[in-house]
Amino acid sequence: MRQSIVHVAIVVDDYDEAIDFYTGKLGFELVEDTFIPEQNKRWVLVMPPNSNGAAVLLAKASSAEQARFIGNQAGGRVFLFLSTDDFWRDYYQYLAIGIKFVRSPEEHEYGTVAVFEDLYGNLWDLLEHKACQRFSQKNGA
């Protein structure tokens, strides 16, 4: 058997605001934005460029119950993990455009990591694994 996770939903307040953040600030690509008239909602997928992982489904809250979870989908824990091939490049780029980091960069046995907030307050790890760091150093990056 072979399975994979293809989408992870994030409950958002506004489709266009969320698209702007993920594409304009984080540099993700808009994969799909399709209106579904029978449900009066949009199917909006974004993902990091050159990614072969799961896409993020931007799902607008459709009830007060769903809206309660905007920005706190994981109960205050880190919710998603954004892997990069160059931690410091992305970290400084994100700082320069106003991404809020709530935990400073740290070196661990597995790699370099810092925690940032998305536009609603969900926590993300920005992470470069040691394997990527060794590859970057070996190739003069």
C-alpha positions as CSV (number, residue, x, y, z in Angstrom):
1,M,0.0,0.0,0.0
2,R,1.2,3.5,-0.8
3,Q,-0.5,6.6,0.7
4,S,0.3,10.2,1.2
5,I,-1.2,13.4,2.7
6,V,-1.9,15.7,-0.2
7,H,-3.7,18.7,1.5
8,V,-3.8,20.2,5.0
9,A,-6.6,22.6,5.7
10,I,-6.1,25.9,7.5
11,V,-9.3,27.7,8.6
12,V,-9.1,31.3,7.5
13,D,-11.2,34.4,7.9
14,D,-11.0,35.6,4.3
15,Y,-9.8,33.8,1.1
16,D,-8.1,36.8,-0.6
17,E,-6.4,38.0,2.6
18,A,-5.0,34.5,3.1
19,I,-3.9,34.1,-0.5
20,D,-2.1,37.4,-0.3
21,F,-0.3,36.4,2.8
22,Y,0.8,32.9,1.6
23,T,1.7,34.0,-1.9
24,G,2.9,37.6,-1.3
25,K,4.7,37.1,2.1
26,L,5.7,33.5,2.3
27,G,6.3,33.1,-1.5
28,F,4.0,30.2,-1.9
29,E,2.4,29.5,-5.3
30,L,-1.4,29.6,-5.9
31,V,-2.1,26.1,-7.2
32,E,-5.9,26.4,-7.5
33,D,-8.7,28.9,-6.8
34,T,-12.0,27.5,-7.9
35,F,-15.5,28.6,-6.9
36,I,-17.9,25.8,-5.9
37,P,-21.3,27.3,-6.4
38,E,-23.4,24.5,-4.9
39,Q,-21.5,25.0,-1.6
40,N,-20.9,28.8,-2.0
41,K,-17.2,28.4,-1.2
42,R,-13.9,28.3,-2.9
43,W,-11.3,25.5,-3.2
44,V,-8.1,27.4,-2.7
45,L,-4.7,25.5,-2.6
46,V,-1.3,27.1,-2.1
47,M,2.1,25.4,-1.7
48,P,5.8,26.4,-1.5
49,P,7.5,26.7,-4.8
50,N,9.2,23.5,-6.1
51,S,7.5,21.5,-3.4
52,N,6.5,17.9,-3.7
53,G,4.7,17.8,-0.3
54,A,1.2,18.5,0.8
55,A,-0.6,21.6,-0.4
56,V,-2.3,24.0,2.1
57,L,-6.1,24.2,1.6
58,L,-7.3,27.7,2.7
59,A,-10.7,26.9,4.0
60,K,-12.9,29.9,4.9
61,A,-14.8,29.4,8.2
62,S,-18.4,28.8,7.4
63,S,-19.8,28.9,10.9
64,A,-19.1,30.5,14.3
65,E,-17.8,27.2,15.6
66,Q,-15.2,27.0,12.8
67,A,-14.3,30.7,13.2
68,R,-13.3,30.0,16.8
69,F,-10.4,28.0,15.6
70,I,-8.9,30.6,13.2
71,G,-5.3,31.1,14.3
72,N,-5.4,28.4,16.9
73,Q,-5.8,25.2,15.0
74,A,-3.3,23.3,17.1
75,G,-4.2,24.6,20.5
76,G,-1.1,26.9,20.7
77,R,1.4,24.3,19.5
78,V,3.3,24.5,16.3
79,F,0.9,23.4,13.6
80,L,2.9,23.2,10.4
81,F,6.5,22.7,9.5
82,L,8.1,24.5,6.5
83,S,11.3,22.8,5.5
84,T,13.8,24.9,3.6
85,D,17.1,24.3,1.9
86,D,18.5,27.6,3.2
87,F,17.3,28.6,6.7
88,W,19.2,31.9,7.0
89,R,18.1,33.1,3.5
90,D,14.4,32.5,4.3
91,Y,14.7,33.7,7.9
92,Y,16.2,37.1,7.0
93,Q,13.8,37.5,4.0
94,Y,10.8,36.8,6.3
95,L,12.1,39.2,8.9
96,A,12.6,41.9,6.3
97,I,8.9,41.7,5.2
98,G,7.5,41.7,8.7
99,I,6.9,38.0,9.5
100,K,6.6,37.7,13.2
101,F,9.0,35.1,14.8
102,V,7.9,34.0,18.3
103,R,10.9,31.8,18.9
104,S,14.4,32.8,17.8
105,P,16.6,30.5,15.6
106,E,18.1,27.5,17.4
107,E,20.6,24.9,16.4
108,H,19.6,21.3,17.2
109,E,21.0,17.9,16.4
110,Y,18.5,17.6,13.6
111,G,18.9,21.1,12.1
112,T,18.1,24.9,12.5
113,V,14.6,26.0,13.5
114,A,12.7,29.1,14.4
115,V,8.9,29.5,15.0
116,F,6.8,32.1,13.2
117,E,3.2,33.1,13.1
118,D,1.0,33.2,10.0
119,L,-1.4,36.1,9.5
120,Y,-3.9,34.6,11.9
121,G,-1.5,33.4,14.6
122,N,-1.0,29.7,13.7
123,L,2.5,28.7,14.6
124,W,4.9,27.3,12.0
125,D,8.4,25.9,12.3
126,L,10.8,27.2,9.7
127,L,13.3,24.3,9.5
128,E,16.4,23.3,7.7
129,H,17.4,19.7,8.4
130,K,21.1,18.9,8.9
131,A,21.1,16.9,5.7
132,C,20.3,20.0,3.7
133,Q,22.9,22.0,5.6
134,R,25.6,19.5,4.8
135,F,24.6,19.6,1.2
136,S,24.6,23.4,1.1
137,Q,28.0,23.6,2.7
138,K,29.5,20.9,0.4
139,N,28.3,22.7,-2.7
140,G,29.6,26.2,-1.7
141,A,26.2,27.7,-0.8
